[in-house]
Amino acid sequence: LFRSVKGAAAQWLRAQQQLSGGKFKASPIQEMAMARIFDGESCCIHAPTGTGKTLCYLLPLLLRLEEEAKNAARPGLRLLILVPTAVLQIQTTALARALVGPDRAATVSMMQRTEDNTVPNGIVVATPRQILELLETPLTEPTWSTALGFLDMVVVDEADRLVSKWNTHQRKVRARNGQVDPAVR
């Protein structure tokens, strides 16, 4: 898959190769999953921190979006990447913008309260809480509900952390409401 990369993503890969002082070699998880992701398979990838999982899903998804745009460009939200923390949101957005290049970096949005999030477009990197707030706000709910209904691709990055955070949130809500946590006896 690395050999078929062109444009800004190819430039980014060459820069990584120069920084590493040699050939940019795919990690085992990248070798195993990237072609399958590009082919449209739903995948759950699991590998240690620092093995290139973000590149593993971003590069093939961005290449697919680029291929699809050549055949039949479509406006609206195409790819939603859910991440558990603001730090990972910043890192993921930066990598996605680097891979699409400066000419198309504006198509990658990092959801922020200080930004206008009323019109979902292109690629959005957000936390689940940010999406939930958009769906619970009367001004943005109709647009976001529709956009999510036509969404092409979803990534749930660090799903284990997202589920853990959700479970903690649910326990707090149940405790506030005087409900007994079913996991505690």
C-alpha positions as CSV (number, residue, x, y, z in Angstrom):
1,L,0.0,0.0,0.0
2,F,2.9,2.4,0.7
3,R,4.1,2.1,-2.9
4,S,0.7,3.2,-4.3
5,V,0.6,6.4,-2.1
6,K,0.9,9.7,-4.1
7,G,0.7,13.4,-3.3
8,A,1.0,14.9,0.1
9,A,0.9,11.5,1.8
10,A,3.8,10.3,-0.3
11,Q,5.8,13.4,0.7
12,W,5.0,12.8,4.4
13,L,6.2,9.2,4.1
14,R,9.4,10.3,2.4
15,A,10.0,12.8,5.2
16,Q,9.5,10.0,7.7
17,Q,12.0,7.9,5.8
18,Q,14.6,10.7,5.9
19,L,14.0,11.2,9.6
20,S,14.5,7.5,10.3
21,G,17.7,7.5,8.3
22,G,16.6,4.8,5.9
23,K,13.6,3.0,4.5
24,F,10.2,3.6,6.0
25,K,9.1,0.1,6.9
26,A,5.5,-0.8,7.8
27,S,5.0,-2.2,11.3
28,P,3.4,-5.6,11.6
29,I,0.0,-4.2,12.4
30,Q,0.2,-1.9,9.3
31,E,1.2,-4.8,7.1
32,M,-1.7,-6.9,8.4
33,A,-4.4,-4.3,8.3
34,M,-3.8,-1.4,5.9
35,A,-4.8,-3.2,2.6
36,R,-7.9,-4.7,4.3
37,I,-9.0,-1.3,5.5
38,F,-8.4,0.2,2.1
39,D,-10.5,-2.6,0.6
40,G,-13.4,-1.5,2.9
41,E,-13.3,-4.3,5.5
42,S,-14.5,-3.5,9.0
43,C,-11.5,-4.0,11.2
44,C,-10.6,-4.1,14.8
45,I,-6.9,-3.5,15.2
46,H,-5.0,-4.0,18.4
47,A,-1.3,-3.3,18.9
48,P,1.0,-1.7,21.5
49,T,1.4,2.0,21.7
50,G,3.8,3.4,19.2
51,T,3.3,0.8,16.5
52,G,1.6,3.2,14.0
53,K,-2.0,2.3,14.5
54,T,-3.2,5.9,13.6
55,L,-1.3,5.8,10.3
56,C,-2.6,2.2,9.9
57,Y,-6.2,3.4,9.6
58,L,-5.8,7.0,8.4
59,L,-3.7,6.4,5.3
60,P,-5.9,3.7,3.7
61,L,-9.1,5.6,4.6
62,L,-7.8,8.8,3.2
63,L,-6.7,7.0,0.0
64,R,-10.1,5.5,-0.3
65,L,-11.8,8.9,0.1
66,E,-9.5,10.3,-2.6
67,E,-10.3,7.4,-5.0
68,E,-14.0,7.8,-4.4
69,A,-13.8,11.6,-4.9
70,K,-12.3,11.0,-8.4
71,N,-15.2,8.8,-9.4
72,A,-18.1,10.6,-7.7
73,A,-17.3,13.5,-5.4
74,R,-19.9,13.9,-2.6
75,P,-20.2,16.8,-0.1
76,G,-20.9,16.3,3.5
77,L,-19.4,14.3,6.4
78,R,-17.4,11.4,5.0
79,L,-15.2,10.2,7.9
80,L,-15.8,10.5,11.6
81,I,-12.9,9.7,13.9
82,L,-13.9,9.3,17.6
83,V,-11.1,9.6,20.1
84,P,-11.1,9.6,23.9
85,T,-9.0,12.6,24.7
86,A,-8.2,16.1,23.4
87,V,-4.5,15.2,23.2
88,L,-5.2,12.3,20.8
89,Q,-7.7,14.5,18.9
90,I,-4.9,17.1,18.3
91,Q,-2.4,14.4,17.2
92,T,-4.9,12.6,14.9
93,T,-6.0,15.8,13.3
94,A,-2.4,16.9,12.7
95,L,-1.5,13.6,11.1
96,A,-4.6,13.6,8.9
97,R,-3.9,17.2,7.8
98,A,-0.2,16.3,7.0
99,L,-1.4,13.3,4.9
100,V,-3.9,15.3,2.9
101,G,-1.5,18.2,2.4
102,P,-1.8,21.9,2.9
103,D,-4.2,22.3,-0.1
104,R,-6.8,20.1,1.5
105,A,-6.0,20.4,5.2
106,A,-9.2,22.5,5.7
107,T,-11.2,19.3,4.9
108,V,-10.0,17.9,8.2
109,S,-11.8,19.4,11.2
110,M,-11.0,19.1,14.8
111,M,-14.2,19.6,16.8
112,Q,-13.8,22.5,19.2
113,R,-16.2,24.5,21.2
114,T,-14.6,27.7,19.9
115,E,-15.3,26.7,16.3
116,D,-18.5,26.7,14.2
117,N,-19.6,23.1,14.2
118,T,-23.0,23.6,12.7
119,V,-22.0,22.2,9.2
120,P,-20.3,18.8,9.3
121,N,-18.1,18.4,6.3
122,G,-15.2,16.2,5.1
123,I,-13.3,14.5,7.9
124,V,-14.1,15.3,11.6
125,V,-12.0,14.3,14.6
126,A,-14.0,14.5,17.8
127,T,-14.7,13.0,21.2
128,P,-18.0,11.2,21.7
129,R,-19.0,13.9,24.2
130,Q,-18.6,16.6,21.5
131,I,-20.8,14.6,19.1
132,L,-23.4,14.0,21.9
133,E,-23.5,17.7,22.6
134,L,-24.2,18.5,18.9
135,L,-27.0,15.9,18.9
136,E,-28.5,17.3,22.1
137,T,-28.4,20.9,20.9
138,P,-31.6,22.0,19.0
139,L,-29.6,24.3,16.7
140,T,-27.2,21.5,15.5
141,E,-29.2,18.3,16.0
142,P,-31.0,18.2,12.7
143,T,-27.9,18.8,10.6
144,W,-25.7,16.4,12.6
145,S,-28.4,13.7,12.7
146,T,-28.7,13.9,8.9
147,A,-24.9,14.0,8.4
148,L,-24.3,11.0,10.6
149,G,-27.0,9.1,8.7
150,F,-25.1,9.5,5.4
151,L,-21.6,9.0,7.0
152,D,-19.3,6.7,4.9
153,M,-16.6,5.7,7.5
154,V,-16.3,5.7,11.3
155,V,-13.2,5.1,13.3
156,V,-13.4,4.5,17.1
157,D,-9.8,5.0,18.2
158,E,-8.8,3.5,21.5
159,A,-12.3,2.0,21.9
160,D,-11.2,0.3,25.2
161,R,-10.6,3.8,26.8
162,L,-13.9,5.1,25.3
163,V,-15.9,2.2,26.8
164,S,-14.1,2.6,30.2
165,K,-15.0,6.3,30.3
166,W,-18.6,5.6,29.3
167,N,-19.0,3.0,32.0
168,T,-17.6,5.4,34.6
169,H,-20.0,8.1,33.4
170,Q,-22.9,5.8,33.5
171,R,-22.1,4.7,37.1
172,K,-22.0,8.4,38.2
173,V,-25.3,9.0,36.5
174,R,-26.9,6.0,38.2
175,A,-25.4,7.0,41.6
176,R,-26.8,10.6,41.2
177,N,-30.3,9.1,40.4
178,G,-30.1,6.7,43.4
179,Q,-29.9,3.6,41.2
180,V,-27.8,0.6,42.2
181,D,-25.0,-0.2,39.9
182,P,-25.7,-3.7,38.5
183,A,-22.0,-4.6,38.6
184,V,-21.8,-3.9,42.4
185,R,-23.5,-6.1,44.9
